[in-house]
Amino acid sequence: MNLTKKPTLVILAAGMGSRYGGLKQMDTFTKEGDTIIDFSLYDAIKAGFGKVIFIIRKQFETSFKSVFNKKLAGKIEVEYAYQEIDISIQKYIHKDRVKPLGTGHALLMVKQIVKENFAIINADDFYGRDAFFTMATYLKKTNKNSFHFSMMAYALKNTISENGAVSRGECSVDTDNYLIDIVEIENIEKLNNELVYKEANNKIISIDKNTIVSMNFWGFTPKYFAYVEELFLQFLKENKQQLTAEFYLPSIVKKFITTKKGTVKVLNSNAQWFGVTYSKDKEKVQKEIEKLKEKYIYPTELWQ
């Protein structure tokens, strides 16, 4: 069996932060100047990841490198990939399109530099250390030539913003903890101490607070890329006239499991999640991180 000793961490950091009102992946959340990415990197290194790849926009390259290259020197291998519309797909893209093509497209940008099992996360989500240890352990024992993927699970109640509606991937899991379906649910919010969402006709539907959801923390083998390239080409052909259609990771995974191409193991941990969807979320995240530092879960200075 071909096993991976040190998996790679891929960080989706090319978003524009439209709802947040700025480039939240570079925003700081402590008086020491820590970003949320810093905590993911710190935890990933502790968990045994051997390389990190930032997927960014070319226009952010100088900012990212000036911040992270110095912090990570000698601690983990660092590479960058760029989510841009390159010449090979321009014929499929509407001339007026400015919106990115989605997380599925972003991940394809690393296909030439990922040779080992890897995890992918969002830059603006705090996933918790136990989640990285759980994922790293699973990736290290997964055959890199297989179609055995994985996903870190979170309870819906722990992923809601107090400042507006969110979208989450609702997961159905079998008795052996394998994913059997994932459905994107939009406009989830807290209402009268319940979690609800609105359907297209504005009908309000309750949703169980313990529902398992995906927070875009996936584990893949390099076989992922061969599977997805054909799907992406199909997406481009079907959406050439669309200005906003996006190629999302959850839709890729849904296709993967419904066609029985392989399996997705749902991993559970005791990790604490929090994130910033809206600018008003920042204060809560700052307080939560401060508590973790006060408990010495993280050192005051992460990169000394």
N, C-alpha and C positions, 0 to 999 in steps of 0.2 A: 504494500500500500504506500502511495506517495503522500507523506504527511508534511505539514508545514510547521516549522519551528516558531517563526515569528511572523504573525500576520501583519498586514498593512492597514492603516486607518485612512480612509478617504473622507474629506470634509467638504460638504457642499457649501460654498461661501460666495457664490456668484449672484445672490439675490440683491435686489435693489431696496428692500425694506419699505415698500410703498405705504403699508398700514402703520409702520413704526415711525415713519417720517425721517428716515435717514439710514445710513449704512450701519445697521445694528451689530453686524459681525465684528466691527472694529470699535464699537462703543465700550467704554470701561464701566465696571460695576463695583470697584473697590477703590479706596483711597490710594492703594498701591498701584493702580492702573491696570488691573486684571480685566481681560475680556472673558466672556463665557467660554470661548475657544480655549483659553489658557487652562481652565479646569478640565476640559475634555482631554487635552494633550497631557496634562499632568497625570490624570487617571490612566490614560492609555499606556503611557510609558511604564507606570507602576505595574500594569496588567501584562506587560510583555509584548506590546506591539513594537515592531522594528522599524517601521517607516510611516511617515505621514505624507499624504498628497493633498494639497489645497486645490480645489477647483474654484477658480476665480475669473473675473473679467480682466482682460488685458489692462484696462485703464486703472485697475487697483493694484497692479503688480508691485509698483514701487512702495506703496503703503504697506502691503503685506510683508514683503521681504524685509523692510526696514524694522518692522516690529518683531516678526517671528524668527527670522534667521539667527539673530543674536541670542534670543532666549533659548533656542533649541540646539545651538551649536554644541556638539559633543554628547548630546543626550539622545537624539533620534535622527535618522536620515530624513531629509526634507526634499520634496519635489513639488512642482507646480504644474497645473494643467489649466487650460483656458476654455471657458464656454463661449464660443463665438460661432457665428454662422459662416462656415468656410465655403470655399468655392465648389467643393464636391456636392453640396446640397442646395446651392443657391437656385438652381433651376426648379426646385420644388417649393420655394418660399415666395409668398406674395411680396411684391415689391414695396408695399407700404407697411410691412410687418416690422415692429420694433420690440415686441414682447419676446422674452426668451422662450426656448422650445421645451422647457420643463426639466425636471430632475432626471428623467430617463435619458434625455439627450446629454445632460451634463456628465453623467457617469460614463457615457461612451468616450468622453474625452481622455480617459485614463487607460484605455484598452492597450496602448502600446507600452505602458510603464508598470502595469500591474502583472506580476508573474506568480503571485502567491495568493492564498486565501486572504480575503479582505473584508473589513466592515465599512459601512458608510453611515455618516451621521449628518445632521444639520448643524451649521455653525452657531445658530442662535438658541439651541436647546441645551440645558444642563441635564445630563442623563444619570449622573451618580456613579460613584466608583465601582460599586458592586456590579453594575451593568457591564462595565468594560471588562472586568475579570471574568464574568460569566460568558461573555461573547468570545473573549480571547481563548478561553479554555476550550470552547466548542470548536472554534476555527482551527485550533492546533491539532485536534483529533479528527478533522474532516479530510477525507481524500480530496486533494485539489483537482483531480481529474473527474470528479463526480458532479452530479446535479443535485447535491444535497445542500440546500441553502438554509438560512435561519433568520429569525426575527426576534428582537427584544420587545417583550410585551409590557404594557402599562395599563393601569386601571383608569378608565375615563375620568373618574372623579378627581384624579390627581393631575389632570392635564388641562383643566378649564381655566380660562382667563376671567378675572372679575370685571374686566373692562370692555368686553365685547364678545361677539360670537366667534367660534372657531370651527374649523373643519377637521375631522378625524377619520381615520380608516378603521371601521368597525370590523373586528376579526371573529370568525367562527373557527373553533378549534375542536378536533376530535379527542377521544379519550386517551390517545397516546401523545397528546400535545403537538399534533401536526396541524398546520393551517389548512383549512378546507375552503375558506372564502374570505374575501375582504371587500367591503363596500364603503365607498367614500360618502360620509354624511356631512352636509354643510349646515352652517348656522346653528351650531349647538351652543346653548347658553344656559345659565342658571336662572330659573324663574320660580319665585315662591318656594325656594329651598328644594326645587326639583331640577333635574337636567332634562331639557327639551330641545327639539329642533323644529324648524318650519319646513313643510313640504312646499312644492311649487305653488300650490293653491292657497298657501298661507295657513293651512291646517297645522295646529300644534300637536306634536307627537312626543310622548314621554320616552325617555331612554334610561335603562338601568345604569346607575352610577358605577357599578362594578364591571360594566362592559369592557372587554379587552380591546385595546386600540393599538395601532401602530403609530410610533412617533418618528418614523423614517430612520430607525436604527436597524439596518439589515446586515446579514452576513452572507457573503457570496464566495464561490470559487471562481477561478478564471474562466470556467466554462460559461459563465453568465454572458460574456461578451458575444460569443458565437451565437447564442440563442437570441440576443436582443437586436443585433444588427438588422436582421431580416424584418423584425417587427417595426423597427424605426423607419425603414424604407417604406413599408406599407403605410405607416402613419403619415409620412410626408406626402405620399401620393393621394391619400384620402382627404388631406386637409390643406391642400395647396392654396385654396381660396380663403382660408381662415386666417384671421389676424391674431387670434388669441388662443387657439387650441394648443394644449400642451401634452407632451409625452411624459406621463407620470410613472414613477417607480411602482406605486401600488397597482396601477392597471397592468403593468408588466408582470408583476407577481401573480395577480389574479389570472391572467392568461396562462402563466406557467403552471399553476396548480390545477386549473380546470381542464387543461389539455393533458394533464398527467405526465408532463415532461420530466418532473422530478418532485422533490419534497421540500417543504419549508418547516423546519422545527421551530416551535414557539418557545422561547426561553423566558423564564421568569426570574426576577431578582427582587431584592429588598431595596433597590436603589430609589432615591428621591429624585423626581423630575420637576423642573420648572423652566419656564422659557419666557420670551418676550415677543408677543405678537403685536401688542400696542405699546405706545410710549409710556402709558400709565402703568404698565406691568413692571417697569424698571425698578420702582421703589421697593416692591415686594421682593424681587430677585436680589436686590442689594442687601436687604435685611436677612434673607435666607443664607446668603453667602457669608455674611458677617457672623451669623450664628455658627456656621461650620468652622470658620476660623477660630472663633472663641472656644470651640470644643477641641481644637487642635487636630481636627480631621485634615485640615490643610494648614501649611505653615503661613505665617504672615507674608513672607516673601517667597513666592512659588519657585523662582528660578535662581536663587542664590547658589 
